[in-house]
Amino acid sequence: MTEHFKEIVVPVDGSENAVRAVRYAIELARPLNIGVRLFYVFPAASVEIIGMAGMSRADIDQAAQASAQRAFDKTREALGDDGGVKLEEETSMGDPAEEIIRYTEDDNAVLVVIGRRGLSRMKSLMLGSVSDKVMRHARSPVMVVT
């Protein structure tokens, strides 16, 4: 079935778990000769939580882009070499899990490779809320990297 994937989407947030997921996606993408899309979602809840509610839409968009760029830069810096795989970047705003699901809902030829959230030692076997929701509700294939 892997010969039918046309793209691998990896949600990134600058975390080590996301970097591990990107590394894994690159290893999968290379022999399939497909690209990897780094997908950053600026959480809509952040707008209200950090007091951005009074800002203009343009200012909020600019803050979201700056946040996304930090996540992309941190990911690329941690990767070093992309192994010859084309890496593209995309940014969205909203609930992270819902945006990932929405992005892939009409295309089951997209594989989502997502990192598991790092939790305390006692909860180390549990998935993060975003990865859990994506895994349960996405129509496209989802791989969780630990």
N, C-alpha and C positions, 0 to 999 in steps of 0.2 A: 504494500500500500504506500510506502514512502516515496515511490516514484511519482506519485500524484501530487505531492506537496509542491506548491509553487512559491511558498514563502514561509519563513519562521518569524513569528512575532514574539519579542521578549519584553515584557514590562520591566522598566528600570526605574529605580529611585535613588541610585547612588550607593546602595547597600552592598555588602560583600555577597549576600545571597543572590542579588540580581547579577552581579559580575560573574558568579559561578554559573548562573543560568545562561548568560551570554556566551561564556566559554564553551559550554556544552552545546549550545545552538550552533556555534561556528563549526564545531566538530561534526555535527549532523549535516550542516548545510554544504560543507566543502565537497564531499563526494556526490551530492545531489545537484551541484552546480546551481544553487538557489541563493537568494539573498536573505539577510537577517534584518528585520526592522526593529529598532529600539523604540519602544512605545512608552512615553511618559504621560501620566495623567496627573494634572494639578488638581488636588482634591477640592471640590466645590466648598466643602465645609471649612476649608482654610480661609476662604474669603470672609466668612463671618467670625471665625475664631480669632484671627489675628487682626481684626478691626479694619478689614478692607471694604466693608459694606458701604462706606461713604465715598469710595473711590470711583472714578469713571471707569467705564468698561475698557477703554483703551489702556488705562493705568493697570487694571487688573490683568489684562492680556499681557502687558509688558512684564508684570511680576511673574506671571505663569511661565512666560518664555524664558525669563532669567533663571527661574527655578529649574525648568527643564534643561536648559543649557548646562547648569551646574551638574545635574545628574548625568547628562550625556558625556560631559568632559571627564567627570570622575570615572565613569565606566570605561571610556576609551583610554584614559591614563592607566587604569588598572590592567587593561588588556594588553597594552603595548602594541603588539602586532595583531592585525585582524586575520592573519592566515590566508590572505587573498580572497576573502569572502566580502562581498559588497554589503556594507552596513549603511542603512538609511535610518533617518530619525523622524519621528512623528510625535506631536504633542496634542493632547486633548484636555478638556476640563470637565470635571464632574466626579461622580463616585468612581474610584479606580476600578473596582470589579465590574461594575455595570458598563463602563466605557470599554474595557477589554472585551467583554462579552458582545457588546454592540458592534465593535470593530470587526469581529470575526463571525458574526451571526449568519451572514449570507454567503459564506465561503468556507466549505469544509476542506478546501485544499490548503488552508492555512493551519500550521501547527503552532500552538502556543506553548512556549517553554518558559516556565515561571519559577522563580525561586521561592523556597519556603521561608517564611519569616523566622528570624532568629529569636528564640524565646528562652526563658530561663531554663536551667537544667531540669527542673521538675516537669516542665511542659515540653520538653524537647521533641516528643513524638507527635505533638499536635501541629496542624497546619495553621498558617496565618489566616486571618479572616478573608483577605483578598484572594489568596490562592485557593482556599477552600471554596469560596463562592464561584470563582471562575471554573474550577474543576467540576463542580456540581451542575452548573447551568449553561456552560458554553456548548454550542452544537459542534464546534470544531474540536479536533483532538487536542488534549492538554497533557503536557508532561511537567511534573513538579520535580525540580532538582533540589536535592538536599545538600 
